[in-house]
Amino acid sequence: MADKRFVISIGRECGSGGHEIGEKLAEHYGIKLYDKNILDLLAEETGKDPGELAKLEESVSGWLPTRKGGFQEKTKDLMNRLSDSDRMYLYERAIIQRLAAQESFVIIGRGANPVLESDPNTLRLFVYAPDSFKIPRVKDYYRLDSDKDAEKKMNQIDKERKEYFEYYTGKVWGGKDCHDFSVDSSMFGIDGTVDLIIRIADKKLGL
């Protein structure tokens, strides 16, 4: 849709509709959407099986220390002793930066907001919502029996995202230094939030 290269990077709370919003934005602009499919690119570069990479990525937050910025401290002294998960993060970060220099896309999560913080052609946002909006969505998506189960699932996913994000980026997950703006998707609904982001993206990115 636009000749200019640009990226829209979306951090999000579980159940807030961030992925659906990302899909609609990618469709509107006629550009790619990167989420877990970025593992396919990582697999091509490393020669590893995408399924194995997905398992590795999912297991990372289960053992991570919760200290914010722990990875930055670790890499200062232990570059030659990085774990597979550490190397995976570095590969993924490099892929995101390379893609941002080459093409336009929407990216969901992947710690991309701080990775692309110095790119003037990136709009970084964070999508959140109250539990009353998120729980029914999580319950439906995961086919759970009760609101309590949905709340437990939602909190666990967000906990894992927060631990991973803060360990590897040294930033606060959802913190104001990690995005250009944040939006409560319950205020305008999914489509209304998409419309709002389009207006902001068009102005900020000159589309």
N, C-alpha and C positions, 0 to 999 in steps of 0.2 A: 504493500500500500504506500509506503514511504521509501524514497530513495536513500535517505540517510540511515546509516547503521546505528542501531540502538538496542538496548536491553532493558527489559522490565524484570526486576528481581523481587520475588515475593517470599517473605517469611510469614509464617502463619501459625495460629493455634489450631490444634486438632478440633475439627468440627465447625470451624469458622467459615468454611467454603473457599479457602484459599486456592485449592487445586481447581475447583470448578471456575473460579474467577480467572485463573491463569489460562484455562482452556478457552474461555470466551474471549479473552484479550488476544491470544494467539490467533484465534479465528478471525477476529476483527481486523487485525493488522496483516493477516496472511503470512505469518512467520511461524517458526518451529516452537514447540514447547519441550523443554528439557526438565525431566524429573528423574525418576529411577532409570529411564532410558539412557541417561548419561553413562550408566555402567556398561552399556554396549560399546561405547567409545573407549572406555577404560579397558575393556576386555581386548579390543583390537590392539591397543598400544602395549599391553602387558602380556598378551598371549594366554591370559587366564580365562577360565570359564565364567560367563556372566552370572550363572547361578551361584557359583562359589563366591564371587565378589559380593553378591547380594547378601549371602549368609554372613560374610565377614563384616559388611557394613552394619547389618542389623545387630551383630553381637558386640559392636564396639562399646556402646554406652553401658553395657552390662558390667564392665569392670573399670571404667574410667574413674580416676580420681576426680573429685568435684571441684578442685581448685581451679579458679578461673585463670586462663593463660598458662596452664600447666604444660601444654605442648611447646609454647615458645621457650619456656625455661629449659625444657628437656632438650630441644634441638640445639641449644647453645653448647652443651657439653657432650651430648650423646648422639651426634649425627650418624655415627657408624653403628649405632645400636638401636636404630628405630625398629619398631614392631611392624608387622605386615599392615596393621591398621593405620599406623602413622604414615607409612609409604603410600597407602591408598589415599589418604587425605591429601598428601602432596601431589599425587598424580591427578586427582580430581580437581584440585585447585588450579593446577597448571592447564588442564583441559578447559576449565571455565574461562580463564584469562585468555587463552588462545582463541576460543570461540568468540569471545566478546570483541576481539580485534578483527574478526573476519566476517561476522554475520549478525543479523538481527534475530533476537529470540526472546521468549519468556522463559524464566527459570524459576522452579519452585524449590525452596529450601536449599539444600546442599551447602549451607553456610555462605551462600553467594553474596549476601548483602555486604559483609565486610571485605570479602575477596575483591569486590568490584567498587569499593568505596572511592577510589581515585579516578574512576572512569567517568568523565563528564557526560557521556552518552548513555548512562545507566540511571534509571529511576528505581530506587530501592524503597519498598514499602513493607509494612507489617499489617496483617489482617488479624483482628481479634473479634471476640463477641462474648456476650454473657452466657453463662451455662444454660440458661433457659432456651437459648437459640441453638447452642451446640449439641446438647445432650440428645434431643430427638434426631438430629442428623447422624450422630455417631451410632445411636441405637439402630437406626435404619440401615446404615452403610455396613455395619458389622453383624447385622441380624441378631442383636442381643435381646434378651427376654425382658430386661427391666432397665429403668432409668439408673438404678444403682450400678448395674453392670456397665452401662454406657459411661457413667461418670468415672468409674474405676479405670476403664479402658482409656478414656480421654486423658485422664491425669497421668497414667503411665506413659503414654506416647509423648505427652508434652514434657514430662520429666526426662525422658531419654533424649529428646531434641535439645532441651536446655543444657543437659550435661555435656553432650557431644559438642554443641555450639560453643559453649563457654570454655571448654577444655582446649579446643583447637584454635579458636579465634582470639581468645583473650578479651572478648566483648561480652556484654550482658545481653542475653537472649531477649529480644523485644525492646532493648534499650534504645533511647532516642539517638544515640550516636551511631546506630546501625541502620537507620533508614531515613529517608527524606520525609516520609509522613506515615502515620498509622491510621487505620480506618476500622470502625466498628461495623461489620457487615450486616448486623441486625438492624441498623438504623434505616437503611434504604433497600435491604434485601440484596440478593446476589446480583441481579441484573442492574439495580440502581447503583450498586457499588462499582460494577464494571463501567457504567456510564461515567461515574465520578472520576475513576482512574483514567479513563480515556481523555477526559477534558484536561486533567492535570498533566498526563503524559504528553499530550499534544502541545501544551504550553511550555513545559519544562524542556522537552527534547526538540522542540521546533519542528514537529511533524505536520 
